[in-house]
Amino acid sequence: MPILQIGQTSIPYTVRYSKRTKNQRIIVTPEAVEVVAPPDTPSEKITAFLDSKRRWLFNAVEDCRPKHPPEITQRYVSGAKVMYRGRRLMLQVESADVEQVMITCKSRFYIQVPHHLTTDEQQNAIEQALIAWKRDRILQDIQHFARVYARKLGVKPVDIKLSEQKRIWGSCGQDKIIRINWQLIDAPVAVLEYVVAHELVHLLHRHHGDAFWEALGTVMPDWRERKITLESWEADWLPS
């Protein structure tokens, strides 16, 4: 298979001759690069055509590359790591004389699992226990931040609830109920605090106009930096 070298990037390609085409063209997919040319097109002409399209071809190939590494199945074993508050914390897993999975966290996750569980049962039990543990912790955080910023803003939400809508981190309904995505437990604490304050401001301004951002700025002067951190975390850690 011929290869086009562009700097440090090697791009293999195939050539397909077609009676239906009058001019050369390039088809780029995530799987392959194909040059389609009229029959009897000299190889030198194909090479020259590719050379003239080097910049376009390089960009097209880059655009087709996956933006995130292939998702790796999470394993819940000693030495593995899980996200928590913007950090990847190591797991220390051990069988113990307990009736259910027990979790503590002090710079790493210490997890005790019942002796009688099989390997598959153990993995599922740890996963479910971690989800429940994280949901409990983030609800405590959200309620704390909500009390702080509700007092500063002079507002009173009807309730605070957890949600898990994909890529919707928070909402403030007409019913004055604040909903925060529990998966923000994996983001830096400053990000969670920003989202909570953001939604509480919507109790005053149900838009994103100047008045909204001015109100947010009065209680959180560094909201711009926190918003950028949220966007960066979202891009780095979440699948597209």
C-alpha positions as CSV (number, residue, x, y, z in Angstrom):
1,M,0.0,0.0,0.0
2,P,1.5,3.4,-1.0
3,I,2.1,5.9,1.8
4,L,2.1,9.7,1.8
5,Q,4.5,11.2,4.3
6,I,3.5,14.6,5.8
7,G,6.0,15.6,8.4
8,Q,6.0,13.0,11.1
9,T,2.6,11.6,9.9
10,S,2.4,8.6,7.5
11,I,-0.8,8.3,5.7
12,P,-1.4,5.0,3.8
13,Y,-3.9,5.2,0.9
14,T,-5.4,3.1,-1.8
15,V,-6.1,4.0,-5.4
16,R,-9.4,3.1,-7.1
17,Y,-9.9,3.6,-10.8
18,S,-13.4,4.4,-11.9
19,K,-15.0,5.1,-15.3
20,R,-17.6,7.2,-13.6
21,T,-15.2,9.9,-12.5
22,K,-13.7,12.5,-14.7
23,N,-11.4,14.1,-12.1
24,Q,-9.3,12.8,-9.2
25,R,-10.8,13.0,-5.8
26,I,-9.9,11.8,-2.3
27,I,-12.3,10.0,0.1
28,V,-11.3,10.1,3.8
29,T,-13.0,8.0,6.4
30,P,-12.0,7.0,9.9
31,E,-10.9,3.6,8.4
32,A,-9.1,4.6,5.2
33,V,-7.9,7.1,2.6
34,E,-8.9,6.4,-0.9
35,V,-7.9,8.2,-4.2
36,V,-10.5,7.8,-6.9
37,A,-9.1,8.5,-10.4
38,P,-10.2,8.0,-14.1
39,P,-8.9,4.9,-15.8
40,D,-5.3,5.0,-17.0
41,T,-4.4,7.9,-14.8
42,P,-0.5,7.8,-14.6
43,S,0.8,7.2,-11.0
44,E,2.9,10.3,-11.3
45,K,-0.3,12.4,-11.8
46,I,-1.9,10.8,-8.8
47,T,1.2,11.5,-6.7
48,A,1.2,15.1,-7.8
49,F,-2.5,15.4,-7.0
50,L,-1.9,14.1,-3.5
51,D,1.0,16.4,-3.0
52,S,-1.2,19.4,-4.0
53,K,-3.7,18.4,-1.4
54,R,-1.2,17.7,1.5
55,R,-2.5,20.3,3.9
56,W,-6.2,19.5,3.2
57,L,-5.5,15.8,3.5
58,F,-3.6,16.1,6.8
59,N,-6.5,18.1,8.4
60,A,-9.1,15.7,7.0
61,V,-7.3,12.7,8.5
62,E,-6.8,14.5,11.9
63,D,-10.5,15.4,11.9
64,C,-11.4,11.7,11.5
65,R,-9.2,10.6,14.4
66,P,-11.2,9.8,17.6
67,K,-11.2,12.8,20.0
68,H,-11.0,10.5,23.0
69,P,-9.0,7.3,23.6
70,P,-11.1,4.1,23.3
71,E,-13.2,3.6,26.4
72,I,-11.5,1.1,28.7
73,T,-13.7,-1.0,30.9
74,Q,-13.3,0.1,34.5
75,R,-12.0,-2.6,36.8
76,Y,-12.5,-2.4,40.6
77,V,-9.3,-4.1,41.8
78,S,-6.4,-3.0,44.0
79,G,-4.2,-0.6,42.0
80,A,-7.0,0.5,39.7
81,K,-8.0,4.2,39.8
82,V,-11.3,6.0,39.7
83,M,-12.2,9.7,39.3
84,Y,-13.3,11.6,42.3
85,R,-13.4,15.4,42.7
86,G,-11.0,16.0,39.8
87,R,-8.4,13.4,40.8
88,R,-7.8,9.8,40.0
89,L,-7.7,8.0,43.3
90,M,-6.3,4.5,43.7
91,L,-8.4,1.6,45.0
92,Q,-7.3,-0.8,47.7
93,V,-9.7,-3.8,47.7
94,E,-9.8,-6.6,50.2
95,S,-12.1,-9.4,51.2
96,A,-13.4,-9.1,54.7
97,D,-16.0,-10.4,57.1
98,V,-18.6,-7.9,56.1
99,E,-22.2,-8.3,54.9
100,Q,-22.0,-5.6,52.2
101,V,-19.3,-3.5,50.5
102,M,-17.8,-0.9,52.9
103,I,-16.0,2.2,51.5
104,T,-13.8,4.8,53.1
105,C,-11.7,7.4,51.4
106,K,-8.5,9.0,52.7
107,S,-6.4,10.0,49.7
108,R,-7.4,6.6,48.2
109,F,-10.5,4.4,48.3
110,Y,-10.3,1.5,50.9
111,I,-12.9,-1.0,49.9
112,Q,-13.9,-4.1,51.8
113,V,-16.1,-6.8,50.1
114,P,-17.8,-9.8,51.5
115,H,-15.8,-13.1,51.3
116,H,-18.5,-15.1,49.6
117,L,-18.8,-12.9,46.4
118,T,-17.5,-14.3,43.1
119,T,-15.2,-12.1,41.0
120,D,-18.1,-10.9,38.8
121,E,-20.3,-10.3,41.8
122,Q,-17.6,-8.4,43.5
123,Q,-17.0,-6.1,40.5
124,N,-20.7,-5.3,40.3
125,A,-21.1,-4.9,44.0
126,I,-18.2,-2.4,44.2
127,E,-19.5,-0.4,41.2
128,Q,-22.9,-0.1,42.7
129,A,-21.5,0.8,46.2
130,L,-19.2,3.4,44.7
131,I,-22.1,5.0,42.8
132,A,-24.2,5.1,46.0
133,W,-21.3,6.5,48.0
134,K,-20.5,9.2,45.5
135,R,-24.2,10.2,45.2
136,D,-24.3,10.6,49.0
137,R,-21.2,12.7,49.1
138,I,-22.2,15.0,46.3
139,L,-25.6,15.6,47.8
140,Q,-23.9,16.7,51.0
141,D,-21.6,19.0,49.0
142,I,-24.5,20.5,47.0
143,Q,-26.6,21.1,50.1
144,H,-23.7,22.9,51.7
145,F,-23.0,25.1,48.7
146,A,-26.7,25.8,48.2
147,R,-27.1,27.1,51.8
148,V,-24.0,29.3,51.4
149,Y,-25.0,30.9,48.1
150,A,-28.8,31.0,48.7
151,R,-28.0,33.1,51.8
152,K,-25.7,35.4,49.8
153,L,-28.2,35.9,47.0
154,G,-31.3,36.1,49.2
155,V,-33.1,33.3,47.5
156,K,-34.7,30.1,48.7
157,P,-35.0,27.0,46.4
158,V,-37.9,24.7,47.0
159,D,-35.7,21.7,47.0
160,I,-32.3,20.3,45.9
161,K,-32.2,17.1,43.9
162,L,-29.7,15.0,42.0
163,S,-30.0,14.4,38.3
164,E,-28.1,12.4,35.7
165,Q,-29.0,13.9,32.3
166,K,-26.1,13.6,29.9
167,R,-24.1,16.9,29.7
168,I,-26.7,18.9,31.5
169,W,-24.9,19.7,34.7
170,G,-27.6,21.7,36.4
171,S,-31.1,23.2,36.0
172,C,-33.5,25.4,37.8
173,G,-37.1,24.7,37.1
174,Q,-40.1,26.9,37.2
175,D,-41.0,25.0,40.3
176,K,-37.8,26.5,41.9
177,I,-36.3,23.1,42.3
178,I,-32.5,22.9,41.7
179,R,-31.3,19.8,40.0
180,I,-27.5,19.0,39.9
181,N,-26.0,16.2,37.9
182,W,-24.5,13.7,40.4
183,Q,-21.6,12.9,38.0
184,L,-20.1,16.3,38.9
185,I,-18.7,14.4,41.9
186,D,-15.8,13.4,39.5
187,A,-15.1,17.1,38.7
188,P,-13.0,19.5,40.8
189,V,-14.9,20.9,43.8
190,A,-14.6,24.4,42.4
191,V,-16.6,23.3,39.4
192,L,-19.4,21.8,41.4
193,E,-19.6,25.0,43.5
194,Y,-19.8,27.1,40.3
195,V,-22.7,25.0,38.9
196,V,-24.7,25.2,42.2
197,A,-24.2,29.0,42.4
198,H,-25.1,29.3,38.7
199,E,-28.4,27.6,39.1
200,L,-29.3,29.5,42.3
201,V,-28.8,32.8,40.4
202,H,-31.5,31.5,38.0
203,L,-34.0,32.0,40.8
204,L,-33.3,35.7,40.3
205,H,-32.7,35.8,36.5
206,R,-34.1,33.1,34.2
207,H,-31.8,34.0,31.4
208,H,-28.1,34.4,30.7
209,G,-28.1,38.1,30.1
210,D,-25.9,40.8,31.7
211,A,-28.0,40.9,34.8
212,F,-27.5,37.2,35.4
213,W,-23.7,37.3,35.1
214,E,-23.5,40.5,37.2
215,A,-25.4,38.7,40.0
216,L,-23.2,35.7,39.8
217,G,-20.1,37.9,39.9
218,T,-21.2,39.5,43.1
219,V,-21.1,36.1,45.0
220,M,-18.5,34.4,42.9
221,P,-16.0,36.9,41.4
222,D,-13.9,34.1,39.7
223,W,-16.9,32.4,38.0
224,R,-15.1,32.8,34.5
225,E,-12.2,30.7,35.7
226,R,-14.4,28.1,37.1
227,K,-16.5,28.0,34.0
228,I,-13.3,27.4,31.9
229,T,-12.3,24.6,34.3
230,L,-15.7,23.0,33.8
231,E,-15.4,23.1,30.0
232,S,-11.8,21.8,30.2
233,W,-12.8,18.9,32.5
234,E,-15.8,18.1,30.3
235,A,-13.5,17.9,27.2
236,D,-10.8,15.9,28.9
237,W,-12.8,13.3,30.8
238,L,-16.1,12.8,29.1
239,P,-16.7,10.6,26.0
240,S,-17.9,12.5,22.9
